[in-house]
Amino acid sequence: MIQRLKDEVQEQGTPLQTAVLASYLEIYQEKMYDLLVNTRADLQVRLHPTLGPHVPGLIQSPVTTSEEVHELLDFGAKNRAVGATSMNANSSRSHAVFTLDIRLSYSGEAAKDLQSRIHFVDLAGSEKQKKTNATGERLQEGIAINQSLSSLSRVIQALSGSSGIQPVFRESKLTMLLKEALSGNSRTVLLACISPSRSNHEETISTLEFAARCKLIKTNATKNEQDKRELLETLSKDKQEIERRLEEERQRNKLLLQEMERRIAEAKRDQELARQMQEEKREIEEKLQAYLKGEHERGKEQQVEVAQQLKGKNEAERESPADAAKEAPRESPGTDAEQVEKKEPQEGPPESLASAAEKVEQTERQALQESPPDGEKVRDPEDKMLQESQERENLAQSELEELKASQQKELEQLQQTKASSPG
């Protein structure tokens, strides 16, 4: 058919290129195997946004004649899983899908591409254990076949609109592979095999009901045609749009880089200014500490001097009354009567040293009682010096606090400037 179409097109003077690719796989216990190779590796079904369901790693063999297609079918059938049951000696134990991918490419003025895909699906029949008498591996195969057919039946029922639910294609590899054939751009034909035997009455009814539900599915088939000139124009427009966006992104990145460099330079200047301010603050604090320490030491020295002066003056005041009391008998000229008394024997006992000491002490106490006004006058300069020293310390401390507050305010403003600048 393809060769005949190619000959007809070439007779009209339009070059045509054709390609037919064949693939053959089976789904055995929900595992997918390629039947065109002798090794059995589990394959997976993937959904592509434009290609639809496809199987990565599946061999697609190019064919040119129907004989080559029959050879591939015979080769794959030999690798397919089969087994004997009580109902069938050569019962197929898996679902098989043979696919032909046909591609036509026209050249010249009417350049266009056509593509079509044909799926030939052989479904394994449902089984009942009481009839097949399957055990062990055959029983597991029958369970997997029934589960796969049940998933296909639920999808067909959902597509027919009788259940009002959305079809779940991912429930089984079979339904996922046949998604486009069941609900997309396709035409689907179902061949149902039934048995006239009375013993298979239930299976026949179930198969016919399944076929009736399939007839309710409506598909809309359209030609998979794409004009090459339109494709080239679309690709050219897409390329120009991508280049424009890349240029805009490049310019935007350039501006962002310049802005970032400017902000980095400003941040470095701010950091240098903050470092200089910290050094100035440290120098001022050191000078202020040295000044306060010197003032404190000078105040201590002045206090010591004042204390020594006060101590000397108090000692001098204590000694002056005693000296005056001792020198008083020597300086007094004395009377004739006293001289006579010295020469003549006294009537009473002589004055003892204890009584003289008592008199000296009384004189000192009297002098001390009378001296507080003078002492207060002496202590007034000491209080004044202490007060002046305290005032100087308080003034220096207040200046230090003001300096610290101003520097802290400058640092906070600098941090706010850094925080407000993005990046």
C-alpha positions in Angstrom: 0.0 0.0 0.0 2.8 2.4 0.9 4.8 1.5 -2.2 1.7 2.1 -4.4 1.1 5.5 -2.8 4.7 6.4 -3.3 4.6 5.4 -7.0 1.4 7.4 -7.6 2.9 10.6 -5.9 6.2 10.3 -7.9 4.2 10.0 -11.1 2.7 13.4 -10.3 6.2 14.8 -10.0 6.2 15.3 -6.2 9.2 13.7 -4.4 8.1 11.5 -1.5 10.1 9.9 1.3 8.6 7.1 3.4 9.6 5.3 6.6 7.9 2.5 8.4 9.0 1.4 11.8 7.8 -1.8 13.6 7.8 -2.6 17.3 6.5 -5.6 19.3 6.0 -5.8 23.0 4.1 -7.8 25.7 2.7 -6.9 29.1 3.2 -9.9 31.4 2.1 -9.5 35.0 2.3 -5.7 34.7 5.8 -5.9 33.4 6.6 -4.8 29.8 9.1 -6.7 27.7 10.4 -6.2 24.1 9.6 -9.2 22.0 12.1 -8.3 19.2 15.1 -9.1 21.5 16.0 -12.3 23.3 16.8 -10.6 26.6 13.9 -9.6 28.9 14.3 -6.2 30.5 11.3 -4.4 32.2 10.4 -1.3 30.2 8.3 1.7 31.3 5.7 3.8 29.6 6.2 7.6 29.5 3.9 10.4 28.4 5.4 13.0 26.1 3.6 16.3 25.5 3.8 16.0 21.7 4.6 12.3 21.0 2.0 11.0 23.5 2.6 7.6 25.2 5.9 6.1 24.2 8.3 3.4 25.6 11.9 4.4 26.0 14.3 1.6 25.0 11.8 -0.2 22.8 13.4 -1.3 19.5 11.8 0.1 16.4 12.8 -2.0 13.3 12.5 -0.4 9.8 10.5 -2.5 7.4 9.8 -2.1 3.6 7.7 -5.1 2.7 4.9 -7.2 4.2 7.2 -10.2 4.3 9.5 -8.4 6.7 6.5 -7.5 8.9 5.5 -11.2 9.0 9.0 -12.2 10.0 8.9 -9.8 12.9 5.5 -11.1 14.0 6.7 -14.7 13.9 9.9 -13.8 15.8 8.0 -12.0 18.5 5.4 -14.7 18.9 8.1 -17.2 19.7 9.3 -15.0 22.6 5.8 -14.4 24.0 4.7 -16.1 27.2 2.3 -19.0 26.7 1.1 -21.8 28.9 -1.3 -24.7 29.1 -4.5 -24.7 31.1 -7.6 -26.8 31.3 -9.4 -24.5 28.8 -6.5 -24.0 26.3 -3.4 -25.9 25.6 -1.6 -22.8 24.2 -3.1 -20.1 26.2 -1.5 -16.7 25.9 -0.4 -15.5 29.4 0.1 -11.8 28.4 -1.2 -8.9 26.4 0.7 -8.2 23.1 0.9 -4.9 21.2 2.4 -4.8 17.6 2.9 -1.2 16.4 3.6 0.3 13.0 4.8 3.9 12.9 4.4 5.3 9.3 6.0 8.6 8.3 5.6 10.4 4.9 7.6 13.4 3.9 6.7 15.5 0.8 9.3 17.8 -0.9 8.9 20.7 -3.3 6.4 23.4 -3.2 3.8 21.4 -1.3 6.4 20.3 1.4 4.7 18.7 4.3 5.1 15.8 6.8 2.5 13.1 7.5 2.6 10.6 10.4 0.4 7.8 11.6 0.6 5.0 14.2 -1.2 1.7 14.0 -1.5 -0.5 17.2 -2.5 -4.2 16.8 -3.5 -5.3 20.3 -4.0 -9.0 21.3 -5.7 -9.1 24.7 -5.5 -12.2 26.8 -8.9 -13.5 27.8 -10.3 -13.4 31.3 -10.1 -16.6 33.3 -11.9 -18.3 36.1 -9.9 -20.5 38.4 -12.6 -23.1 38.8 -12.5 -23.7 35.0 -8.8 -23.4 34.3 -7.8 -25.3 37.4 -4.7 -23.1 37.5 -2.3 -23.2 40.4 1.0 -21.6 41.3 2.5 -19.5 38.5 -0.5 -20.0 36.2 -2.8 -18.8 38.9 -0.7 -15.6 39.4 -0.7 -15.0 35.6 -4.5 -15.4 35.5 -4.9 -12.9 38.4 -2.7 -10.3 36.6 -4.6 -10.8 33.3 -8.0 -10.2 35.1 -6.7 -7.1 37.0 -5.4 -5.6 33.7 -8.7 -6.3 31.9 -10.7 -4.8 34.8 -8.6 -1.6 34.6 -9.3 -1.4 30.9 -13.0 -2.0 31.5 -13.2 0.8 34.0 -11.4 3.2 31.7 -13.8 2.3 28.8 -16.8 2.7 31.1 -15.5 6.2 32.2 -14.9 7.2 28.5 -18.4 6.1 27.5 -19.9 8.6 30.0 -22.1 6.2 31.8 -20.3 6.4 35.1 -19.7 10.1 35.3 -16.1 9.7 36.5 -12.8 10.6 35.0 -10.7 7.8 33.4 -7.6 6.7 35.3 -5.1 5.7 32.6 -2.1 5.3 35.0 -3.8 2.5 36.8 -2.4 -0.1 34.3 0.5 -0.1 31.7 -2.0 -1.4 29.1 -4.4 1.6 29.5 -1.5 4.1 29.7 0.0 2.7 26.4 -3.4 2.8 24.6 -4.4 6.3 25.9 -4.3 7.9 22.5 -6.0 5.0 20.8 -8.9 5.1 23.3 -9.6 8.8 23.7 -7.3 10.9 21.4 -6.9 11.5 17.7 -7.7 7.9 16.5 -10.0 5.4 15.1 -10.5 2.2 17.1 -11.8 -1.2 15.9 -12.5 -4.0 18.4 -12.7 -7.7 17.4 -14.4 -9.7 20.2 -13.8 -13.5 20.2 -16.6 -15.5 21.7 -17.4 -19.2 22.0 -20.7 -20.9 21.0 -20.2 -23.5 23.7 -22.9 -23.6 26.5 -20.2 -24.1 29.1 -18.6 -20.7 28.1 -22.0 -18.9 28.3 -20.9 -16.5 31.1 -17.6 -15.5 29.3 -19.5 -14.9 26.1 -22.0 -12.5 27.8 -19.2 -10.7 29.6 -17.3 -10.2 26.3 -20.3 -8.9 24.4 -21.1 -6.4 27.2 -17.5 -5.2 27.1 -17.7 -4.8 23.3 -21.0 -2.9 23.7 -19.4 -0.4 26.1 -16.5 0.1 23.7 -19.0 1.2 21.0 -20.1 4.0 23.2 -16.7 5.7 23.0 -16.5 8.6 20.5 -13.2 9.5 19.0 -12.3 12.3 16.5 -9.6 11.3 14.0 -7.8 14.1 12.1 -4.9 14.1 9.6 -1.5 14.4 11.3 -0.2 16.9 8.7 2.3 19.6 9.2 3.5 22.1 6.5 7.2 22.4 6.5 7.1 26.1 5.4 4.9 26.9 8.4 7.1 24.9 10.6 10.2 26.8 9.4 8.4 30.1 9.9 7.3 29.1 13.4 10.8 28.0 14.3 12.3 31.2 12.9 9.9 33.3 14.9 10.6 31.3 18.0 14.3 31.7 17.4 14.0 35.5 17.1 11.8 35.7 20.2 14.4 33.6 22.2 17.2 35.9 20.9 15.3 39.0 21.9 14.6 37.6 25.4 18.3 36.6 25.8 19.4 40.1 24.8 17.0 41.7 27.3 18.2 39.4 30.0 21.8 40.2 29.1 21.2 43.9 29.4 19.3 43.4 32.6 22.1 41.4 34.1 24.6 44.1 33.0 22.7 46.8 34.7 22.3 44.6 37.8 26.0 44.0 37.8 26.8 47.7 37.6 24.4 48.5 40.4 25.9 45.7 42.5 29.4 47.0 41.9 28.3 50.5 42.9 26.7 49.3 46.1 29.7 47.2 46.9 32.0 50.3 46.5 29.6 52.3 48.8 29.6 49.5 51.3 33.4 49.5 51.4 33.5 53.2 51.8 31.0 53.0 54.7 33.1 50.2 56.3 36.3 52.3 56.0 34.4 55.3 57.5 33.1 53.2 60.3 36.6 51.8 61.0 38.0 55.4 61.1 35.3 56.5 63.5 36.0 53.5 65.7 39.7 54.4 65.8 38.9 58.0 66.6 36.5 56.9 69.3 39.2 54.6 70.8 41.8 57.4 70.8 39.4 59.9 72.4 38.5 57.3 75.1 42.2 56.6 75.8 43.0 60.3 76.1 39.9 60.9 78.3 40.9 57.9 80.5 44.5 59.3 80.8 43.1 62.7 81.6 40.8 61.4 84.3 43.5 59.3 85.8 45.8 62.3 86.0 43.1 64.4 87.6 42.4 61.7 90.0 46.0 61.4 91.0 46.4 65.1 91.3 43.3 65.3 93.5 44.8 62.5 95.7 48.1 64.4 96.1 46.2 67.6 96.9 44.2 65.8 99.5 47.3 64.3 101.1 49.0 67.8 101.2 45.9 69.3 102.8 45.7 66.5 105.3 49.4 66.9 106.2 49.0 70.7 106.6 46.0 70.2 108.9 47.8 67.6 110.9 50.8 69.9 111.4 48.7 72.8 112.3 46.7 70.7 114.8 49.9 69.4 116.4 51.2 73.0 116.6 48.0 74.1 118.3 48.2 71.2 120.8 51.9 72.0 121.7 51.4 75.8 122.1 49.3 75.7 125.4 51.7 73.3 127.1 54.8 75.4 126.3 53.0 78.5 127.5 52.2 76.7 130.8 55.8 75.6 131.3 57.4 79.0 130.5 55.0 81.0 132.6 56.8 80.5 136.1 60.2 81.4 134.5 59.0 84.6 132.9 57.1 85.9 136.0 59.5 88.1 138.1 57.8 86.8 141.3 57.0 88.8 144.5 58.9 89.4 147.7 56.4 87.3 149.5 57.0 84.3 147.1 60.8 84.7 147.5 60.4 84.7 151.2 58.3 81.6 150.9 61.0 79.9 148.9 63.5 80.7 151.5 61.3 80.0 154.4 59.9 76.6 155.0 56.3 76.0 153.6 53.5 75.3 155.8 51.7 72.8 153.4 53.0 70.0 151.2 54.7 70.9 147.8 52.7 70.7 144.5 53.3 67.4 142.8 54.0 66.7 139.1 50.6 65.1 138.7 48.8 68.2 139.6 50.9 70.2 137.2 50.2 67.7 134.4 46.5 68.0 135.2 46.6 71.8 134.8 48.4 71.4 131.4 45.7 69.0 130.2 43.0 71.3 131.3 44.7 74.2 129.5 44.9 72.1 126.3 41.3 71.0 126.5 40.2 74.6 127.0 42.4 75.7 124.0 40.8 72.9 121.9 37.3 74.0 122.9 38.1 77.5 121.9 39.8 76.5 118.6 36.9 75.1 116.5 36.3 78.4 114.6 40.0 78.5 113.6 39.8 74.7 112.7 36.8 75.3 110.5 38.6 78.1 108.7 41.5 75.7 108.0 39.3 72.9 106.8 37.3 75.1 104.4 40.1 75.1 101.8 40.2 71.3 101.9 36.5 71.0 101.3 36.7 73.5 98.5 39.6 71.6 96.7 37.7 68.3 97.1 34.6 69.8 95.6 36.5 71.3 92.7 38.1 67.9 91.9 34.7 66.2 92.0 33.2 68.8 89.7 36.1 68.3 87.2 35.5 64.5 87.3 31.8 64.9 86.8 32.3 67.3 83.8 34.8 64.9 82.2 32.4 62.0 82.7 29.5 63.9 81.1 31.7 64.9 78.1 32.6 61.2 77.7 29.0 60.1 77.7 28.0 62.8 75.2 30.8 61.6 72.9 29.8 58.0 73.2 26.1 58.9 72.5 27.1 60.9 69.3 29.3 58.0 68.0 26.5 55.5 68.7 24.1 57.6 66.8 26.4 57.8 63.8 26.9 54.1 63.8 23.2 53.5 63.9 22.7 55.8 60.9 25.4 54.0 59.0 23.8 50.6 59.7 20.4 51.9 58.6 22.0 53.1 55.4 23.5 49.7 54.8 20.2 47.9 55.5 18.2 50.2 53.2 20.6 49.5 50.3 19.5 46.2 48.5 21.9 43.4 47.8 
